[in-house]
Structures are given as structure tokens and as C-alpha cells.
Amino acid sequence: MAIELKPDIKIRVVDKAELRRKLEEQDALTGFVPDRTVTPQKLREMMLADGVRPEDNLASRDIIRMREGE
């Protein structure tokens, strides 16, 4: 299956080392400390404990809103 690119889409090459450095810099500015030991199950438990309701579909709803330009 071939993927047909739209003519208005521009492909950009990203320096991954530079991107990683910028993301680490942003994490430091915001105080975010990644926990590399967290599993998907543990993350779900943490989100539920913080009051996130899966039935609200917050992430999906925002993705759909961005796509449809709402």
C-alpha cells in the first residue's frame, strides 16, 4: 500500500539529538521528572487516582476537535 502525500504537506528533517536536548530543557523548566519505571497499567492507576475518568475520552476528544477545526 503506497502512501500518497498531499502537495501542501512539507516533510522536515529533525535533528533528534537537538530535539531531545530541547525536550529535556523544557522538562527542567516545568519541573517534570520522567519516571522510566512506570508501566501502562501503573499509569492508568495513577490517572484514576488523580480523578481522570476514562469515559470522558479527553485525549480523543481533543484530537477530534483539532482535526475538525472546532
N, CA, C and O atoms as a Tripos MOL2 file, in Angstrom:
@<TRIPOS>MOLECULE
protein
  280   279    70     0     0
PROTEIN
NO_CHARGES

@<TRIPOS>ATOM
      1 N           0.8370   -1.1680    0.0000 N.3       1 MET1
      2 CA          0.0000    0.0000    0.0000 C.3       1 MET1
      3 C           0.8880    1.2390    0.0000 C.2       1 MET1
      4 O           1.6770    1.4280    0.9260 O.2       1 MET1
      5 N           0.7770    2.0550   -0.9860 N.am      2 ALA2
      6 CA          1.5650    3.2740   -1.0870 C.3       2 ALA2
      7 C           0.8410    4.4120   -0.3700 C.2       2 ALA2
      8 O          -0.3880    4.4580   -0.3240 O.2       2 ALA2
      9 N           1.6240    5.3160    0.1820 N.am      3 ILE3
     10 CA          1.0560    6.4790    0.8420 C.3       3 ILE3
     11 C           1.2150    7.6650   -0.0880 C.2       3 ILE3
     12 O           2.3210    7.9890   -0.5210 O.2       3 ILE3
     13 N           0.1130    8.2980   -0.3840 N.am      4 GLU4
     14 CA          0.1450    9.4510   -1.2680 C.3       4 GLU4
     15 C           0.1780   10.7170   -0.4200 C.2       4 GLU4
     16 O          -0.7320   10.9640    0.3720 O.2       4 GLU4
     17 N           1.2300   11.5210   -0.5870 N.am      5 LEU5
     18 CA          1.3570   12.7500    0.1710 C.3       5 LEU5
     19 C           0.5870   13.8710   -0.5080 C.2       5 LEU5
     20 O           0.5750   13.9840   -1.7340 O.2       5 LEU5
     21 N          -0.0430   14.6820    0.2970 N.am      6 LYS6
     22 CA         -0.7360   15.8500   -0.2370 C.3       6 LYS6
     23 C           0.3240   16.8750   -0.6380 C.2       6 LYS6
     24 O           1.3510   16.9910    0.0300 O.2       6 LYS6
     25 N           0.0910   17.6070   -1.7050 N.am      7 PRO7
     26 CA          1.1050   18.5520   -2.1850 C.3       7 PRO7
     27 C           1.4250   19.6650   -1.1930 C.2       7 PRO7
     28 O           2.5180   20.2280   -1.2490 O.2       7 PRO7
     29 N           0.5100   20.0000   -0.2880 N.am      8 ASP8
     30 CA          0.7550   21.0970    0.6470 C.3       8 ASP8
     31 C           1.4960   20.6540    1.9110 C.2       8 ASP8
     32 O           1.8150   21.4880    2.7590 O.2       8 ASP8
     33 N           1.7730   19.3580    2.0490 N.am      9 ILE9
     34 CA          2.4810   18.8470    3.2170 C.3       9 ILE9
     35 C           3.9800   18.8880    2.9360 C.2       9 ILE9
     36 O           4.4610   18.3400    1.9430 O.2       9 ILE9
     37 N           4.7020   19.5480    3.8320 N.am     10 LYS10
     38 CA          6.1450   19.6270    3.6850 C.3      10 LYS10
     39 C           6.8000   18.6580    4.6730 C.2      10 LYS10
     40 O           6.4090   18.6080    5.8390 O.2      10 LYS10
     41 N           7.7650   17.9120    4.2260 N.am     11 ILE11
     42 CA          8.4790   16.9730    5.0720 C.3      11 ILE11
     43 C           9.7170   17.6800    5.6070 C.2      11 ILE11
     44 O          10.4950   18.2590    4.8500 O.2      11 ILE11
     45 N           9.8830   17.6250    6.9100 N.am     12 ARG12
     46 CA         11.0280   18.2810    7.5370 C.3      12 ARG12
     47 C          11.9000   17.2300    8.2130 C.2      12 ARG12
     48 O          11.4060   16.2640    8.7930 O.2      12 ARG12
     49 N          13.1940   17.4420    8.1240 N.am     13 VAL13
     50 CA         14.1450   16.5620    8.7840 C.3      13 VAL13
     51 C          14.4550   17.1760   10.1430 C.2      13 VAL13
     52 O          14.7140   18.3740   10.2460 O.2      13 VAL13
     53 N          14.4270   16.3500   11.1810 N.am     14 VAL14
     54 CA         14.6490   16.8410   12.5310 C.3      14 VAL14
     55 C          15.9110   16.2070   13.1000 C.2      14 VAL14
     56 O          16.1320   15.0020   12.9790 O.2      14 VAL14
     57 N          16.7210   17.0360   13.7130 N.am     15 ASP15
     58 CA         17.9050   16.5530   14.4230 C.3      15 ASP15
     59 C          17.4200   15.9980   15.7620 C.2      15 ASP15
     60 O          17.0430   16.7600   16.6530 O.2      15 ASP15
     61 N          17.4310   14.6930   15.9000 N.am     16 LYS16
     62 CA         16.8660   14.0690   17.0980 C.3      16 LYS16
     63 C          17.6290   14.4370   18.3650 C.2      16 LYS16
     64 O          17.0250   14.5750   19.4280 O.2      16 LYS16
     65 N          18.9390   14.5960   18.2680 N.am     17 ALA17
     66 CA         19.7230   14.9790   19.4460 C.3      17 ALA17
     67 C          19.3180   16.3720   19.9190 C.2      17 ALA17
     68 O          19.1790   16.6120   21.1180 O.2      17 ALA17
     69 N          19.1290   17.2880   18.9710 N.am     18 GLU18
     70 CA         18.7060   18.6530   19.3080 C.3      18 GLU18
     71 C          17.2950   18.6480   19.8850 C.2      18 GLU18
     72 O          17.0230   19.3580   20.8540 O.2      18 GLU18
     73 N          16.4020   17.8630   19.3070 N.am     19 LEU19
     74 CA         15.0370   17.7630   19.8150 C.3      19 LEU19
     75 C          15.0420   17.2050   21.2360 C.2      19 LEU19
     76 O          14.3440   17.7200   22.1090 O.2      19 LEU19
     77 N          15.8210   16.1610   21.4670 N.am     20 ARG20
     78 CA         15.9090   15.5590   22.8050 C.3      20 ARG20
     79 C          16.4230   16.5850   23.8170 C.2      20 ARG20
     80 O          15.9080   16.6710   24.9320 O.2      20 ARG20
     81 N          17.4470   17.3700   23.4260 N.am     21 ARG21
     82 CA         18.0080   18.3860   24.3110 C.3      21 ARG21
     83 C          16.9500   19.4470   24.6500 C.2      21 ARG21
     84 O          16.8190   19.8540   25.8050 O.2      21 ARG21
     85 N          16.2110   19.8810   23.6450 N.am     22 LYS22
     86 CA         15.1630   20.8880   23.8730 C.3      22 LYS22
     87 C          14.0600   20.3520   24.7930 C.2      22 LYS22
     88 O          13.5700   21.0700   25.6640 O.2      22 LYS22
     89 N          13.6750   19.0900   24.5920 N.am     23 LEU23
     90 CA         12.6360   18.4980   25.4450 C.3      23 LEU23
     91 C          13.1220   18.3680   26.8870 C.2      23 LEU23
     92 O          12.3660   18.6180   27.8260 O.2      23 LEU23
     93 N          14.3820   17.9780   27.0610 N.am     24 GLU24
     94 CA         14.9390   17.8800   28.4180 C.3      24 GLU24
     95 C          15.0030   19.2630   29.0660 C.2      24 GLU24
     96 O          14.7620   19.4060   30.2650 O.2      24 GLU24
     97 N          15.3250   20.2650   28.2760 N.am     25 GLU25
     98 CA         15.3620   21.6390   28.7750 C.3      25 GLU25
     99 C          13.9650   22.0780   29.2150 C.2      25 GLU25
    100 O          13.8080   22.7040   30.2630 O.2      25 GLU25
    101 N          12.9590   21.7500   28.4130 N.am     26 GLN26
    102 CA         11.5760   22.0820   28.7540 C.3      26 GLN26
    103 C          11.1350   21.3510   30.0210 C.2      26 GLN26
    104 O          10.4700   21.9330   30.8780 O.2      26 GLN26
    105 N          11.5060   20.0750   30.1370 N.am     27 ASP27
    106 CA         11.1780   19.3120   31.3470 C.3      27 ASP27
    107 C          11.7710   19.9860   32.5800 C.2      27 ASP27
    108 O          11.1120   20.0950   33.6140 O.2      27 ASP27
    109 N          13.0230   20.4390   32.4640 N.am     28 ALA28
    110 CA         13.6900   21.0940   33.5940 C.3      28 ALA28
    111 C          12.9640   22.3910   33.9590 C.2      28 ALA28
    112 O          12.7890   22.6880   35.1410 O.2      28 ALA28
    113 N          12.5450   23.1570   32.9650 N.am     29 LEU29
    114 CA         11.8460   24.4180   33.2270 C.3      29 LEU29
    115 C          10.5110   24.2010   33.9220 C.2      29 LEU29
    116 O          10.1110   24.9960   34.7730 O.2      29 LEU29
    117 N           9.8210   23.1240   33.5590 N.am     30 THR30
    118 CA          8.4980   22.8680   34.1400 C.3      30 THR30
    119 C           8.5490   22.0050   35.3900 C.2      30 THR30
    120 O           7.5360   21.8210   36.0640 O.2      30 THR30
    121 N           9.7350   21.4720   35.7010 N.am     31 GLY31
    122 CA          9.8630   20.6210   36.8870 C.3      31 GLY31
    123 C           9.4060   19.1960   36.6590 C.2      31 GLY31
    124 O           9.2120   18.4450   37.6150 O.2      31 GLY31
    125 N           9.2310   18.8130   35.4030 N.am     32 PHE32
    126 CA          8.7860   17.4520   35.0750 C.3      32 PHE32
    127 C           9.9520   16.4830   35.2220 C.2      32 PHE32
    128 O          11.0260   16.6880   34.6570 O.2      32 PHE32
    129 N           9.7190   15.4270   35.9910 N.am     33 VAL33
    130 CA         10.7380   14.3970   36.1700 C.3      33 VAL33
    131 C          10.1560   13.0820   35.6540 C.2      33 VAL33
    132 O           9.2700   12.5130   36.2920 O.2      33 VAL33
    133 N          10.6410   12.5870   34.5070 N.am     34 PRO34
    134 CA         10.0950   11.3380   33.9640 C.3      34 PRO34
    135 C          10.4380   10.1440   34.8450 C.2      34 PRO34
    136 O          11.5440   10.0500   35.3760 O.2      34 PRO34
    137 N           9.4960    9.2480   34.9930 N.am     35 ASP35
    138 CA          9.7090    8.0160   35.7570 C.3      35 ASP35
    139 C           9.7440    6.8670   34.7620 C.2      35 ASP35
    140 O           8.7010    6.4180   34.2870 O.2      35 ASP35
    141 N          10.9230    6.4010   34.4530 N.am     36 ARG36
    142 CA         11.1090    5.3600   33.4370 C.3      36 ARG36
    143 C          10.6090    3.9820   33.9000 C.2      36 ARG36
    144 O          10.5660    3.0420   33.1060 O.2      36 ARG36
    145 N          10.2340    3.8610   35.1740 N.am     37 THR37
    146 CA          9.7750    2.5650   35.6830 C.3      37 THR37
    147 C           8.2640    2.3910   35.5810 C.2      37 THR37
    148 O           7.7540    1.3020   35.8480 O.2      37 THR37
    149 N           7.5420    3.4340   35.2040 N.am     38 VAL38
    150 CA          6.0780    3.3670   35.1410 C.3      38 VAL38
    151 C           5.6430    2.5070   33.9590 C.2      38 VAL38
    152 O           6.1060    2.6880   32.8330 O.2      38 VAL38
    153 N           4.7570    1.5800   34.2390 N.am     39 THR39
    154 CA          4.1830    0.7250   33.2010 C.3      39 THR39
    155 C           2.8400    1.3200   32.7740 C.2      39 THR39
    156 O           2.2920    2.1650   33.4830 O.2      39 THR39
    157 N           2.3020    0.8970   31.6330 N.am     40 PRO40
    158 CA          0.9710    1.3930   31.2350 C.3      40 PRO40
    159 C          -0.0930    1.1410   32.3040 C.2      40 PRO40
    160 O          -0.9440    1.9980   32.5460 O.2      40 PRO40
    161 N          -0.0500   -0.0150   32.9360 N.am     41 GLN41
    162 CA         -1.0320   -0.3240   33.9830 C.3      41 GLN41
    163 C          -0.8840    0.6330   35.1670 C.2      41 GLN41
    164 O          -1.8780    1.1420   35.6840 O.2      41 GLN41
    165 N           0.3480    0.8750   35.5910 N.am     42 LYS42
    166 CA          0.5950    1.7940   36.7100 C.3      42 LYS42
    167 C           0.1380    3.2050   36.3300 C.2      42 LYS42
    168 O          -0.4250    3.9160   37.1630 O.2      42 LYS42
    169 N           0.3750    3.6150   35.0870 N.am     43 LEU43
    170 CA         -0.0560    4.9330   34.6350 C.3      43 LEU43
    171 C          -1.5780    5.0540   34.7000 C.2      43 LEU43
    172 O          -2.1000    6.0780   35.1410 O.2      43 LEU43
    173 N          -2.2900    4.0190   34.2650 N.am     44 ARG44
    174 CA         -3.7580    4.0330   34.3510 C.3      44 ARG44
    175 C          -4.2080    4.1900   35.8030 C.2      44 ARG44
    176 O          -5.1170    4.9640   36.1010 O.2      44 ARG44
    177 N          -3.5620    3.4480   36.7020 N.am     45 GLU45
    178 CA         -3.9080    3.5290   38.1220 C.3      45 GLU45
    179 C          -3.6520    4.9340   38.6690 C.2      45 GLU45
    180 O          -4.4580    5.4680   39.4310 O.2      45 GLU45
    181 N          -2.5280    5.5240   38.2740 N.am     46 MET46
    182 CA         -2.1940    6.8730   38.7360 C.3      46 MET46
    183 C          -3.2070    7.8910   38.2120 C.2      46 MET46
    184 O          -3.6240    8.7930   38.9390 O.2      46 MET46
    185 N          -3.5990    7.7390   36.9460 N.am     47 MET47
    186 CA         -4.5680    8.6580   36.3630 C.3      47 MET47
    187 C          -5.9170    8.5430   37.0600 C.2      47 MET47
    188 O          -6.5590    9.5540   37.3470 O.2      47 MET47
    189 N          -6.3490    7.3130   37.3340 N.am     48 LEU48
    190 CA         -7.6100    7.1110   38.0520 C.3      48 LEU48
    191 C          -7.5380    7.7310   39.4430 C.2      48 LEU48
    192 O          -8.5000    8.3460   39.9030 O.2      48 LEU48
    193 N          -6.4020    7.5700   40.1110 N.am     49 ALA49
    194 CA         -6.2270    8.1380   41.4470 C.3      49 ALA49
    195 C          -6.2720    9.6670   41.4090 C.2      49 ALA49
    196 O          -6.6830   10.3010   42.3810 O.2      49 ALA49
    197 N          -5.8530   10.2560   40.2930 N.am     50 ASP50
    198 CA         -5.8840   11.7150   40.1390 C.3      50 ASP50
    199 C          -7.2420   12.2250   39.6720 C.2      50 ASP50
    200 O          -7.4240   13.4300   39.4970 O.2      50 ASP50
    201 N          -8.1930   11.3220   39.4680 N.am     51 GLY51
    202 CA         -9.5450   11.7370   39.1130 C.3      51 GLY51
    203 C          -9.8500   11.7540   37.6260 C.2      51 GLY51
    204 O         -10.9040   12.2460   37.2240 O.2      51 GLY51
    205 N          -8.9530   11.2280   36.7970 N.am     52 VAL52
    206 CA         -9.2150   11.1600   35.3660 C.3      52 VAL52
    207 C         -10.2590   10.0830   35.1170 C.2      52 VAL52
    208 O         -10.1100    8.9460   35.5640 O.2      52 VAL52
    209 N         -11.3110   10.4460   34.4040 N.am     53 ARG53
    210 CA        -12.3820    9.4930   34.1110 C.3      53 ARG53
    211 C         -12.2130    9.0100   32.6750 C.2      53 ARG53
    212 O         -12.3500    9.8030   31.7440 O.2      53 ARG53
    213 N         -11.9150    7.7120   32.4730 N.am     54 PRO54
    214 CA        -11.7080    7.1850   31.1210 C.3      54 PRO54
    215 C         -12.8900    7.4340   30.1910 C.2      54 PRO54
    216 O         -12.7070    7.6200   28.9880 O.2      54 PRO54
    217 N         -14.0870    7.4370   30.7360 N.am     55 GLU55
    218 CA        -15.2750    7.6170   29.9000 C.3      55 GLU55
    219 C         -15.3780    9.0380   29.3230 C.2      55 GLU55
    220 O         -16.1760    9.2710   28.4150 O.2      55 GLU55
    221 N         -14.5880    9.9860   29.8330 N.am     56 ASP56
    222 CA        -14.5950   11.3480   29.2910 C.3      56 ASP56
    223 C         -13.8380   11.4500   27.9690 C.2      56 ASP56
    224 O         -14.0520   12.3940   27.2080 O.2      56 ASP56
    225 N         -12.9540   10.4870   27.6870 N.am     57 ASN57
    226 CA        -12.1910   10.4640   26.4290 C.3      57 ASN57
    227 C         -11.5270   11.8070   26.1250 C.2      57 ASN57
    228 O         -11.6090   12.2970   24.9990 O.2      57 ASN57
    229 N         -10.8750   12.3990   27.1170 N.am     58 LEU58
    230 CA        -10.3070   13.7380   26.9550 C.3      58 LEU58
    231 C          -9.3090   13.8290   25.8090 C.2      58 LEU58
    232 O          -9.3870   14.7550   25.0010 O.2      58 LEU58
    233 N          -8.3860   12.9010   25.7220 N.am     59 ALA59
    234 CA         -7.3680   12.9530   24.6690 C.3      59 ALA59
    235 C          -8.0100   12.7750   23.2980 C.2      59 ALA59
    236 O          -7.7260   13.5350   22.3720 O.2      59 ALA59
    237 N          -8.8640   11.7840   23.1710 N.am     60 SER60
    238 CA         -9.5190   11.5340   21.8860 C.3      60 SER60
    239 C         -10.3810   12.7190   21.4710 C.2      60 SER60
    240 O         -10.4120   13.0950   20.2990 O.2      60 SER60
    241 N         -11.0760   13.3010   22.4330 N.am     61 ARG61
    242 CA        -11.9570   14.4180   22.1320 C.3      61 ARG61
    243 C         -11.1580   15.6030   21.5960 C.2      61 ARG61
    244 O         -11.5840   16.2620   20.6480 O.2      61 ARG61
    245 N          -9.9960   15.8750   22.2010 N.am     62 ASP62
    246 CA         -9.1670   16.9860   21.7370 C.3      62 ASP62
    247 C          -8.5660   16.7110   20.3710 C.2      62 ASP62
    248 O          -8.4600   17.6220   19.5500 O.2      62 ASP62
    249 N          -8.1750   15.4780   20.1150 N.am     63 ILE63
    250 CA         -7.6290   15.1220   18.7990 C.3      63 ILE63
    251 C          -8.6960   15.3240   17.7320 C.2      63 ILE63
    252 O          -8.4180   15.8900   16.6750 O.2      63 ILE63
    253 N          -9.9070   14.8690   18.0000 N.am     64 ILE64
    254 CA        -11.0070   15.0300   17.0460 C.3      64 ILE64
    255 C         -11.3050   16.5080   16.8330 C.2      64 ILE64
    256 O         -11.5330   16.9370   15.7030 O.2      64 ILE64
    257 N         -11.3040   17.2880   17.9080 N.am     65 ARG65
    258 CA        -11.5820   18.7210   17.7920 C.3      65 ARG65
    259 C         -10.5170   19.4090   16.9250 C.2      65 ARG65
    260 O         -10.8450   20.2750   16.1140 O.2      65 ARG65
    261 N          -9.2470   19.0280   17.0920 N.am     66 MET66
    262 CA         -8.1830   19.6180   16.2730 C.3      66 MET66
    263 C          -8.3360   19.2380   14.8030 C.2      66 MET66
    264 O          -8.1230   20.0670   13.9190 O.2      66 MET66
    265 N          -8.7050   17.9890   14.5450 N.am     67 ARG67
    266 CA         -8.8760   17.5370   13.1680 C.3      67 ARG67
    267 C         -10.0210   18.2610   12.4610 C.2      67 ARG67
    268 O          -9.9160   18.6420   11.2950 O.2      67 ARG67
    269 N         -11.1080   18.4360   13.1960 N.am     68 GLU68
    270 CA        -12.3070   19.0070   12.5880 C.3      68 GLU68
    271 C         -12.3540   20.5230   12.6770 C.2      68 GLU68
    272 O         -13.2630   21.1550   12.1390 O.2      68 GLU68
    273 N         -11.3720   21.1090   13.3580 N.am     69 GLY69
    274 CA        -11.3040   22.5580   13.4200 C.3      69 GLY69
    275 C         -12.4160   23.2100   14.2140 C.2      69 GLY69
    276 O         -12.8600   24.3100   13.8860 O.2      69 GLY69
    277 N         -12.8550   22.5490   15.2310 N.am     70 GLU70
    278 CA        -13.9630   23.0450   16.0440 C.3      70 GLU70
    279 C         -13.5450   24.2250   16.8750 C.2      70 GLU70
    280 O         -14.3550   24.7720   17.6230 O.2      70 GLU70
@<TRIPOS>BOND
     1     1     2 1
     2     2     3 1
     3     3     4 2
     4     3     5 am
     5     5     6 1
     6     6     7 1
     7     7     8 2
     8     7     9 am
     9     9    10 1
    10    10    11 1
    11    11    12 2
    12    11    13 am
    13    13    14 1
    14    14    15 1
    15    15    16 2
    16    15    17 am
    17    17    18 1
    18    18    19 1
    19    19    20 2
    20    19    21 am
    21    21    22 1
    22    22    23 1
    23    23    24 2
    24    23    25 am
    25    25    26 1
    26    26    27 1
    27    27    28 2
    28    27    29 am
    29    29    30 1
    30    30    31 1
    31    31    32 2
    32    31    33 am
    33    33    34 1
    34    34    35 1
    35    35    36 2
    36    35    37 am
    37    37    38 1
    38    38    39 1
    39    39    40 2
    40    39    41 am
    41    41    42 1
    42    42    43 1
    43    43    44 2
    44    43    45 am
    45    45    46 1
    46    46    47 1
    47    47    48 2
    48    47    49 am
    49    49    50 1
    50    50    51 1
    51    51    52 2
    52    51    53 am
    53    53    54 1
    54    54    55 1
    55    55    56 2
    56    55    57 am
    57    57    58 1
    58    58    59 1
    59    59    60 2
    60    59    61 am
    61    61    62 1
    62    62    63 1
    63    63    64 2
    64    63    65 am
    65    65    66 1
    66    66    67 1
    67    67    68 2
    68    67    69 am
    69    69    70 1
    70    70    71 1
    71    71    72 2
    72    71    73 am
    73    73    74 1
    74    74    75 1
    75    75    76 2
    76    75    77 am
    77    77    78 1
    78    78    79 1
    79    79    80 2
    80    79    81 am
    81    81    82 1
    82    82    83 1
    83    83    84 2
    84    83    85 am
    85    85    86 1
    86    86    87 1
    87    87    88 2
    88    87    89 am
    89    89    90 1
    90    90    91 1
    91    91    92 2
    92    91    93 am
    93    93    94 1
    94    94    95 1
    95    95    96 2
    96    95    97 am
    97    97    98 1
    98    98    99 1
    99    99   100 2
   100    99   101 am
   101   101   102 1
   102   102   103 1
   103   103   104 2
   104   103   105 am
   105   105   106 1
   106   106   107 1
   107   107   108 2
   108   107   109 am
   109   109   110 1
   110   110   111 1
   111   111   112 2
   112   111   113 am
   113   113   114 1
   114   114   115 1
   115   115   116 2
   116   115   117 am
   117   117   118 1
   118   118   119 1
   119   119   120 2
   120   119   121 am
   121   121   122 1
   122   122   123 1
   123   123   124 2
   124   123   125 am
   125   125   126 1
   126   126   127 1
   127   127   128 2
   128   127   129 am
   129   129   130 1
   130   130   131 1
   131   131   132 2
   132   131   133 am
   133   133   134 1
   134   134   135 1
   135   135   136 2
   136   135   137 am
   137   137   138 1
   138   138   139 1
   139   139   140 2
   140   139   141 am
   141   141   142 1
   142   142   143 1
   143   143   144 2
   144   143   145 am
   145   145   146 1
   146   146   147 1
   147   147   148 2
   148   147   149 am
   149   149   150 1
   150   150   151 1
   151   151   152 2
   152   151   153 am
   153   153   154 1
   154   154   155 1
   155   155   156 2
   156   155   157 am
   157   157   158 1
   158   158   159 1
   159   159   160 2
   160   159   161 am
   161   161   162 1
   162   162   163 1
   163   163   164 2
   164   163   165 am
   165   165   166 1
   166   166   167 1
   167   167   168 2
   168   167   169 am
   169   169   170 1
   170   170   171 1
   171   171   172 2
   172   171   173 am
   173   173   174 1
   174   174   175 1
   175   175   176 2
   176   175   177 am
   177   177   178 1
   178   178   179 1
   179   179   180 2
   180   179   181 am
   181   181   182 1
   182   182   183 1
   183   183   184 2
   184   183   185 am
   185   185   186 1
   186   186   187 1
   187   187   188 2
   188   187   189 am
   189   189   190 1
   190   190   191 1
   191   191   192 2
   192   191   193 am
   193   193   194 1
   194   194   195 1
   195   195   196 2
   196   195   197 am
   197   197   198 1
   198   198   199 1
   199   199   200 2
   200   199   201 am
   201   201   202 1
   202   202   203 1
   203   203   204 2
   204   203   205 am
   205   205   206 1
   206   206   207 1
   207   207   208 2
   208   207   209 am
   209   209   210 1
   210   210   211 1
   211   211   212 2
   212   211   213 am
   213   213   214 1
   214   214   215 1
   215   215   216 2
   216   215   217 am
   217   217   218 1
   218   218   219 1
   219   219   220 2
   220   219   221 am
   221   221   222 1
   222   222   223 1
   223   223   224 2
   224   223   225 am
   225   225   226 1
   226   226   227 1
   227   227   228 2
   228   227   229 am
   229   229   230 1
   230   230   231 1
   231   231   232 2
   232   231   233 am
   233   233   234 1
   234   234   235 1
   235   235   236 2
   236   235   237 am
   237   237   238 1
   238   238   239 1
   239   239   240 2
   240   239   241 am
   241   241   242 1
   242   242   243 1
   243   243   244 2
   244   243   245 am
   245   245   246 1
   246   246   247 1
   247   247   248 2
   248   247   249 am
   249   249   250 1
   250   250   251 1
   251   251   252 2
   252   251   253 am
   253   253   254 1
   254   254   255 1
   255   255   256 2
   256   255   257 am
   257   257   258 1
   258   258   259 1
   259   259   260 2
   260   259   261 am
   261   261   262 1
   262   262   263 1
   263   263   264 2
   264   263   265 am
   265   265   266 1
   266   266   267 1
   267   267   268 2
   268   267   269 am
   269   269   270 1
   270   270   271 1
   271   271   272 2
   272   271   273 am
   273   273   274 1
   274   274   275 1
   275   275   276 2
   276   275   277 am
   277   277   278 1
   278   278   279 1
   279   279   280 2
@<TRIPOS>SUBSTRUCTURE
     1 MET1         2 RESIDUE 1 A MET
     2 ALA2         6 RESIDUE 1 A ALA
     3 ILE3        10 RESIDUE 1 A ILE
     4 GLU4        14 RESIDUE 1 A GLU
     5 LEU5        18 RESIDUE 1 A LEU
     6 LYS6        22 RESIDUE 1 A LYS
     7 PRO7        26 RESIDUE 1 A PRO
     8 ASP8        30 RESIDUE 1 A ASP
     9 ILE9        34 RESIDUE 1 A ILE
    10 LYS10       38 RESIDUE 1 A LYS
    11 ILE11       42 RESIDUE 1 A ILE
    12 ARG12       46 RESIDUE 1 A ARG
    13 VAL13       50 RESIDUE 1 A VAL
    14 VAL14       54 RESIDUE 1 A VAL
    15 ASP15       58 RESIDUE 1 A ASP
    16 LYS16       62 RESIDUE 1 A LYS
    17 ALA17       66 RESIDUE 1 A ALA
    18 GLU18       70 RESIDUE 1 A GLU
    19 LEU19       74 RESIDUE 1 A LEU
    20 ARG20       78 RESIDUE 1 A ARG
    21 ARG21       82 RESIDUE 1 A ARG
    22 LYS22       86 RESIDUE 1 A LYS
    23 LEU23       90 RESIDUE 1 A LEU
    24 GLU24       94 RESIDUE 1 A GLU
    25 GLU25       98 RESIDUE 1 A GLU
    26 GLN26      102 RESIDUE 1 A GLN
    27 ASP27      106 RESIDUE 1 A ASP
    28 ALA28      110 RESIDUE 1 A ALA
    29 LEU29      114 RESIDUE 1 A LEU
    30 THR30      118 RESIDUE 1 A THR
    31 GLY31      122 RESIDUE 1 A GLY
    32 PHE32      126 RESIDUE 1 A PHE
    33 VAL33      130 RESIDUE 1 A VAL
    34 PRO34      134 RESIDUE 1 A PRO
    35 ASP35      138 RESIDUE 1 A ASP
    36 ARG36      142 RESIDUE 1 A ARG
    37 THR37      146 RESIDUE 1 A THR
    38 VAL38      150 RESIDUE 1 A VAL
    39 THR39      154 RESIDUE 1 A THR
    40 PRO40      158 RESIDUE 1 A PRO
    41 GLN41      162 RESIDUE 1 A GLN
    42 LYS42      166 RESIDUE 1 A LYS
    43 LEU43      170 RESIDUE 1 A LEU
    44 ARG44      174 RESIDUE 1 A ARG
    45 GLU45      178 RESIDUE 1 A GLU
    46 MET46      182 RESIDUE 1 A MET
    47 MET47      186 RESIDUE 1 A MET
    48 LEU48      190 RESIDUE 1 A LEU
    49 ALA49      194 RESIDUE 1 A ALA
    50 ASP50      198 RESIDUE 1 A ASP
    51 GLY51      202 RESIDUE 1 A GLY
    52 VAL52      206 RESIDUE 1 A VAL
    53 ARG53      210 RESIDUE 1 A ARG
    54 PRO54      214 RESIDUE 1 A PRO
    55 GLU55      218 RESIDUE 1 A GLU
    56 ASP56      222 RESIDUE 1 A ASP
    57 ASN57      226 RESIDUE 1 A ASN
    58 LEU58      230 RESIDUE 1 A LEU
    59 ALA59      234 RESIDUE 1 A ALA
    60 SER60      238 RESIDUE 1 A SER
    61 ARG61      242 RESIDUE 1 A ARG
    62 ASP62      246 RESIDUE 1 A ASP
    63 ILE63      250 RESIDUE 1 A ILE
    64 ILE64      254 RESIDUE 1 A ILE
    65 ARG65      258 RESIDUE 1 A ARG
    66 MET66      262 RESIDUE 1 A MET
    67 ARG67      266 RESIDUE 1 A ARG
    68 GLU68      270 RESIDUE 1 A GLU
    69 GLY69      274 RESIDUE 1 A GLY
    70 GLU70      278 RESIDUE 1 A GLU
